[in-house]
Amino acid sequence: MNGLLYLIPIAIFLGLIGLGGFMWAMRTGQFDDLDGAAERILFDDDEPVHGDERRS
């Protein structure tokens, strides 16, 4: 029974931290473009990268 006196406040505190993190992510736009990064890898670049790199 004494364990609940510690566990319940810890659980509430961790829940509030999680809720605060979620609210921060919503406010800063972390969930605005969910498909963009997943589909961006499928598209080719428009022009190849030209550099001074030469193959050995």
CYANA upper distance limits for C-alpha pairs under 8 A (distance plus 0.5 A):
  1 MET  CA      5 LEU  CA      7.76
  2 ASN  CA      6 TYR  CA      7.77
  3 GLY  CA      7 LEU  CA      6.63
  4 LEU  CA      8 ILE  CA      6.20
  5 LEU  CA      9 PRO  CA      7.60
  6 TYR  CA     10 ILE  CA      6.84
  7 LEU  CA     11 ALA  CA      6.50
  8 ILE  CA     12 ILE  CA      6.68
  9 PRO  CA     13 PHE  CA      6.51
 10 ILE  CA     14 LEU  CA      6.64
 11 ALA  CA     15 GLY  CA      6.56
 12 ILE  CA     16 LEU  CA      6.69
 13 PHE  CA     17 ILE  CA      6.80
 14 LEU  CA     18 GLY  CA      6.72
 15 GLY  CA     19 LEU  CA      6.59
 16 LEU  CA     20 GLY  CA      6.44
 17 ILE  CA     21 GLY  CA      6.64
 18 GLY  CA     22 PHE  CA      6.69
 19 LEU  CA     23 MET  CA      6.64
 20 GLY  CA     24 TRP  CA      6.61
 21 GLY  CA     25 ALA  CA      6.69
 22 PHE  CA     26 MET  CA      6.73
 23 MET  CA     27 ARG  CA      6.65
 24 TRP  CA     28 THR  CA      6.66
 25 ALA  CA     29 GLY  CA      6.73
 25 ALA  CA     30 GLN  CA      5.71
 25 ALA  CA     31 PHE  CA      7.72
 26 MET  CA     30 GLN  CA      6.64
 26 MET  CA     31 PHE  CA      7.02
 33 ASP  CA     37 ALA  CA      8.26
 34 LEU  CA     38 ALA  CA      8.15
 35 ASP  CA     39 GLU  CA      6.58
 36 GLY  CA     40 ARG  CA      6.29
 37 ALA  CA     41 ILE  CA      7.49
 38 ALA  CA     42 LEU  CA      8.42
 39 GLU  CA     43 PHE  CA      7.70
